[in-house]
Amino acid sequence: MNAGNQMNSASELKREADRLATLFSYQALEKAPEDAFSRITRLVADIFSAPVASISLVDADSEWFKSSVGFSTLRADRRVSICARSIDSGEPMVVEDASADPRFLNNPLVSGDPAIRFYAGAPLIAPNGTILGGLWIADTSPRFRITKNQMNQLKSLADIVMSEMELSREIGLRELAQRNAAIARSNLDLTLALSDIASFRIDLESGLIEWGGAYMKIWGPDAGEAASEVESALERVHPEDRDSVRAAMSAAADDNEKFEARFRIVLPSGEIRWIEGYGDYLESNGRPTLTGINKDITHSVDQEEQLKLHTRELHHRLRNLFATLQSIMTLTKGSATSIDDYIERIHSRLNALNRAQQILLDTNFVTGSFVALIRDLCNTYPRISWSGPEIILPENAMVSISLVLNELSTNAAKYGALTNEAGRVKIDWHIETAEEGPDMVILTWSERDGPALEAAPGAAGFGSSLIDHSITRNLRGEIKREWNRDGLQCSIVFPAPEEQELG
């Protein structure tokens, strides 16, 4: 086979594939006989006084008789089909005597029932120029004359058949589109419902609202009736937000802009919810329409408010922290004996602040665990032991008690029980219930086996002043010290927080 024949063969295969694709797009082969086709076939048989007539469609292997008069066969092999000859030529075809034509001697409609002799057919031509089959008439006797006018009539009737097929396909496509649209709408409603999103479609002339998705979950279980119109839905919008919602709807309709609104609704139960709405203006069947979605953002708004509260609280805490730092640095400078002494004292007190702040950050910025504070202190000073219940302290109390314990631990490490290997410190505390007034935290600091004390220390330094100030001013408590020969015994009493968890 030369190159020219190969190209022709490929072109013919492509043309036939396109023809079959066009034929199958009408879905005519799968359909039951149609009344419109039957009426046309009978009309053609009457006009031409023909005992045999058919509307035939030709696929890759067969000729299908979609409507016929004069025989009952449903299909024939394409290889012996008379109608199939029009596929290649694209022209009307007339056979005066098929029994004398060697091309059709083996056609079962010629050799058998109904014994066709005369044949005249016009091709069924799709709008894209593809030939799908033919409308043809036949006689059991040869005919040796058919006029040009008669052939034009046959072609016109073939065009009518093609128009019916086009109409049938268009109807089928519309029905399919409607089914797909219904499925898509159902899937969309399901998706929106699962996503807790409501869809709305508002006829701006009638004010009627068509809801979908999770509208009952957002607007209330009675929303289908109670919010079926714009005015009734606006009655559910918070009075302070109604004007802004109306303005957003008007802007979307007048300026062809997006509808965007954030507003509150008040449910019959009194519950207030925050709603976010988005939508578009469009013309639907000639009617002005606003369509879009609503989402319940109450949780997000609450989180935003919580974030603002935490931010304000953090800002307040930072101001307090910087004030505390400034005070510590100034007073430490005044009491330090050298640069090294100053650095050591600052470092220790900053560690105490950091210890308290870290525990606060690990919880909620506002309160912290007293047990966690003690454990952290014991990591620095392993010879300190403790016992007592959990107490949840507010931020100012956490910072104050951390500074107090740090000063006591630093003094014990420099001058008291922690200066030698045998020395120990025990921290005990409990909560004492009061019949009147607040419950009190009773904390005891006990040193033992330290260096023998001949007398109590002399004038108090900044560390002692810091302890007294933290307990009496910040914790609103009291402190008592006893300088025993074995070491310092210290009792601290301050009001227990009103809200706490006991371990």
SVG drawing of the C-alpha trace seen along z (x, -y; Angstrom):
<svg xmlns="http://www.w3.org/2000/svg" viewBox="-52 -53 84 68">
<polyline fill="none" stroke="black" stroke-width="0.4" points="0.0,0.0 1.5,-3.4 1.5,-6.6 -1.5,-8.0 -3.7,-4.9 -2.6,-5.0 -3.7,-8.6 -7.0,-7.9 -7.6,-4.9 -6.8,-7.0 -9.1,-9.8 -12.0,-7.3 -11.6,-5.8 -11.6,-9.2 -14.7,-10.2 -16.5,-7.0 -15.6,-7.5 -17.0,-11.0 -20.2,-9.8 -20.8,-7.1 -20.2,-9.6 -22.8,-11.9 -25.3,-9.0 -24.8,-7.8 -25.3,-11.4 -29.0,-11.2 -29.4,-8.0 -31.9,-6.9 -30.8,-3.3 -31.7,-2.6 -35.2,-4.2 -38.4,-2.4 -40.3,-3.2 -41.5,-6.8 -44.9,-7.9 -43.5,-10.9 -41.4,-8.6 -44.3,-6.1 -46.5,-8.9 -43.9,-10.2 -43.2,-6.7 -46.9,-6.1 -47.2,-9.5 -44.3,-8.8 -45.8,-5.4 -49.1,-7.1 -47.6,-10.0 -45.6,-7.7 -48.1,-4.8 -45.4,-2.6 -46.1,0.7 -42.7,0.5 -41.2,-2.5 -38.7,-2.9 -36.6,-5.3 -33.2,-3.6 -30.2,-4.4 -26.8,-2.8 -24.2,-2.1 -20.9,-0.3 -22.4,3.1 -26.1,2.9 -29.0,1.0 -31.7,0.4 -35.2,-0.1 -36.5,-2.6 -39.9,-2.8 -41.2,-0.7 -44.2,0.0 -44.6,3.3 -42.2,5.5 -41.4,6.3 -37.6,6.8 -35.7,4.7 -32.2,4.8 -30.1,6.0 -26.4,6.5 -24.8,3.3 -22.8,5.1 -26.0,5.9 -27.9,2.7 -29.2,0.6 -29.6,-2.5 -25.9,-2.2 -24.8,-3.1 -25.9,-6.6 -23.5,-7.0 -20.5,-7.2 -22.2,-9.2 -24.3,-11.6 -26.8,-11.8 -30.3,-10.5 -30.3,-7.0 -32.7,-5.3 -32.6,-1.6 -35.1,-0.7 -34.9,3.1 -32.8,4.4 -33.2,8.0 -31.3,7.1 -28.6,5.2 -25.6,7.4 -25.0,5.1 -28.2,6.1 -28.8,9.7 -27.9,11.0 -30.0,8.4 -32.5,10.3 -35.2,7.7 -34.6,8.3 -34.1,12.1 -36.7,12.6 -39.7,10.8 -40.8,8.2 -39.0,8.9 -38.0,5.3 -37.5,4.4 -37.8,0.6 -35.9,-1.6 -35.7,-5.4 -34.0,-7.0 -32.9,-10.4 -30.1,-10.6 -30.7,-11.8 -28.1,-14.6 -27.2,-15.9 -26.5,-19.7 -22.8,-19.0 -23.1,-17.3 -22.8,-13.8 -25.1,-11.2 -26.8,-9.0 -29.0,-6.8 -31.9,-7.4 -35.7,-7.8 -36.6,-5.4 -39.6,-3.9 -39.7,-0.6 -42.0,1.4 -42.3,5.1 -42.4,4.3 -39.7,2.4 -40.4,-1.3 -38.6,-2.9 -39.5,-6.5 -39.4,-8.9 -39.7,-12.6 -37.4,-15.4 -40.3,-16.9 -40.9,-13.5 -37.3,-13.3 -37.4,-16.8 -40.5,-15.8 -38.6,-12.7 -35.6,-14.9 -37.9,-17.4 -39.5,-14.6 -36.0,-13.3 -35.2,-16.8 -38.4,-16.7 -37.2,-13.3 -33.8,-14.9 -35.6,-17.9 -37.6,-15.4 -34.4,-13.7 -32.8,-17.1 -35.9,-18.0 -35.8,-14.7 -32.1,-15.0 -32.6,-18.6 -35.4,-17.4 -33.2,-14.6 -30.3,-16.9 -32.6,-19.3 -34.0,-16.5 -30.5,-15.2 -29.4,-18.8 -32.5,-19.1 -31.7,-15.7 -28.0,-16.7 -29.0,-20.1 -31.4,-18.4 -28.6,-16.0 -26.1,-18.8 -28.6,-20.8 -29.2,-17.8 -25.4,-17.3 -24.9,-21.0 -27.6,-21.0 -26.1,-17.9 -22.6,-19.5 -23.8,-22.7 -25.8,-20.9 -22.7,-18.9 -20.7,-22.1 -23.3,-23.9 -23.8,-26.4 -27.3,-27.6 -28.0,-28.7 -30.6,-31.2 -32.3,-32.4 -34.3,-35.6 -36.8,-36.8 -36.3,-40.5 -39.7,-41.3 -41.9,-39.0 -39.5,-38.9 -39.9,-35.1 -36.8,-33.2 -35.9,-29.7 -33.7,-28.1 -31.3,-25.2 -28.5,-23.5 -28.4,-23.9 -30.8,-26.8 -32.9,-25.3 -29.7,-24.7 -28.7,-28.3 -32.0,-30.3 -34.0,-28.0 -36.1,-24.9 -39.1,-27.1 -37.1,-29.0 -38.9,-27.3 -42.1,-29.2 -41.0,-32.0 -38.2,-33.2 -39.8,-32.4 -39.9,-36.1 -37.4,-38.9 -39.4,-41.0 -40.1,-38.0 -36.4,-37.0 -35.3,-40.6 -37.6,-40.5 -35.2,-37.8 -32.2,-40.0 -31.0,-42.0 -32.6,-45.5 -29.1,-47.1 -28.1,-45.2 -31.2,-45.4 -30.3,-48.6 -26.9,-47.4 -28.4,-44.1 -30.9,-46.1 -28.2,-48.4 -26.0,-45.4 -29.0,-43.9 -29.8,-47.2 -26.2,-47.7 -25.9,-44.3 -29.1,-44.8 -28.5,-48.5 -24.8,-48.4 -24.5,-44.8 -21.9,-44.2 -21.3,-41.3 -23.6,-40.9 -21.5,-40.8 -22.9,-41.3 -22.0,-40.3 -25.0,-40.5 -26.7,-39.0 -30.0,-37.1 -32.1,-36.5 -33.8,-33.1 -37.2,-32.7 -35.4,-31.2 -33.5,-34.5 -30.2,-33.0 -28.1,-35.4 -26.0,-34.1 -23.6,-35.9 -24.1,-35.2 -21.9,-35.9 -23.6,-36.3 -22.2,-36.3 -24.2,-36.5 -24.5,-37.6 -27.2,-39.5 -28.4,-37.8 -31.4,-37.7 -33.2,-34.4 -35.9,-33.8 -36.1,-37.6 -36.6,-38.2 -34.1,-40.0 -32.6,-37.5 -30.1,-37.5 -28.5,-34.2 -25.8,-33.2 -24.9,-31.5 -25.1,-32.1 -22.6,-30.7 -22.9,-30.7 -19.7,-32.4 -20.8,-32.8 -17.9,-30.6 -15.4,-32.6 -16.7,-35.9 -16.5,-34.5 -12.9,-33.4 -12.1,-36.9 -13.6,-38.5 -11.6,-36.0 -8.5,-36.9 -9.1,-40.6 -9.6,-39.9 -6.4,-37.8 -4.5,-40.5 -5.7,-43.2 -4.9,-40.9 -1.4,-40.2 -0.8,-43.9 -1.8,-44.6 0.5,-41.8 3.4,-43.1 2.9,-46.5 2.9,-45.0 5.9,-42.9 8.0,-45.8 7.0,-47.8 8.2,-45.0 11.4,-44.6 12.1,-48.3 11.5,-48.3 13.7,-45.2 16.6,-46.6 16.5,-50.0 16.3,-48.6 18.8,-45.9 21.3,-48.4 20.9,-50.4 21.5,-47.3 24.3,-45.6 27.8,-45.7 29.5,-45.2 28.9,-44.7 29.2,-40.9 26.8,-41.0 24.4,-43.1 24.5,-40.7 24.0,-37.7 21.0,-39.2 19.4,-40.4 19.9,-37.0 18.3,-35.2 15.3,-37.5 14.7,-37.4 14.8,-33.6 12.0,-33.8 10.0,-36.1 10.6,-33.8 9.6,-30.8 6.2,-32.3 5.7,-33.6 6.5,-30.3 3.9,-28.5 1.3,-31.1 2.1,-30.8 1.7,-27.0 -1.9,-27.4 -4.1,-30.4 -2.0,-33.6 -4.2,-34.4 -3.7,-31.7 -1.0,-29.2 -0.3,-26.1 1.4,-26.6 2.6,-23.0 4.3,-23.5 6.0,-26.6 7.3,-24.6 8.5,-21.7 10.4,-24.1 12.0,-25.7 13.1,-22.2 14.7,-21.5 17.1,-24.4 17.5,-23.5 17.2,-19.7 17.5,-19.7 14.2,-21.5 11.2,-19.1 7.5,-19.9 4.0,-18.7 0.6,-20.4 -2.4,-20.5 -2.7,-22.1 -3.7,-25.8 -4.5,-27.7 -3.1,-31.2 -3.9,-34.4 -1.1,-36.0 -0.1,-38.7 0.0,-36.1 2.1,-33.7 4.7,-36.4 4.7,-37.5 5.0,-34.1 7.7,-33.2 9.8,-36.2 9.3,-35.4 10.4,-31.7 13.3,-32.8 14.6,-35.2 14.1,-32.6 16.0,-30.0 18.8,-32.4 19.3,-33.4 19.3,-29.7 21.9,-28.9 24.1,-31.8 23.7,-31.9 21.3,-29.1 20.6,-25.4 21.6,-25.0 25.1,-26.1 26.2,-22.6 25.4,-19.1 23.5,-18.1 21.1,-21.0 17.6,-20.6 14.5,-22.9 10.9,-21.7 8.0,-23.7 4.5,-22.7 1.2,-24.3 -2.5,-23.7 -5.7,-25.6 -7.5,-26.5 -11.3,-27.0 -12.6,-30.1 -16.1,-30.5 -16.1,-34.1 -14.1,-35.7 -11.9,-34.0 -10.1,-30.7 -6.4,-31.1 -3.3,-29.5 -0.9,-28.6 2.7,-28.1 5.6,-27.1 9.3,-27.4 11.5,-25.2 15.3,-25.0 17.3,-22.4 20.9,-21.2 22.3,-24.4 25.2,-26.4 24.5,-27.3 23.0,-30.8 24.2,-32.7 21.7,-35.5 19.1,-36.8 20.5,-38.8 20.9,-42.5 19.2,-45.2 17.0,-43.9 18.2,-44.3 16.3,-44.7 15.6,-40.9 13.7,-41.0 11.9,-44.2 10.9,-42.5 9.5,-39.5 7.5,-41.7 6.2,-43.9 5.2,-40.9 3.3,-39.2 1.7,-42.2 0.9,-44.4 0.5,-41.9 -0.8,-38.8 -2.6,-40.8 -1.1,-38.4 1.3,-38.2 4.8,-36.7 6.5,-35.7 10.1,-34.7 11.8,-32.8 15.6,-32.5 16.3,-29.2 19.8,-27.9 19.0,-25.2 17.8,-27.6 15.1,-29.9 11.5,-29.0 9.1,-31.2 5.3,-31.2 3.3,-32.9 -0.4,-33.3 -2.4,-34.8 -6.0,-34.6 -6.7,-31.6 -8.0,-32.4 -11.8,-32.2 -11.8,-29.9 -9.2,-27.1 -8.7,-23.4 -7.4,-21.4 -5.2,-18.4"/>
</svg>
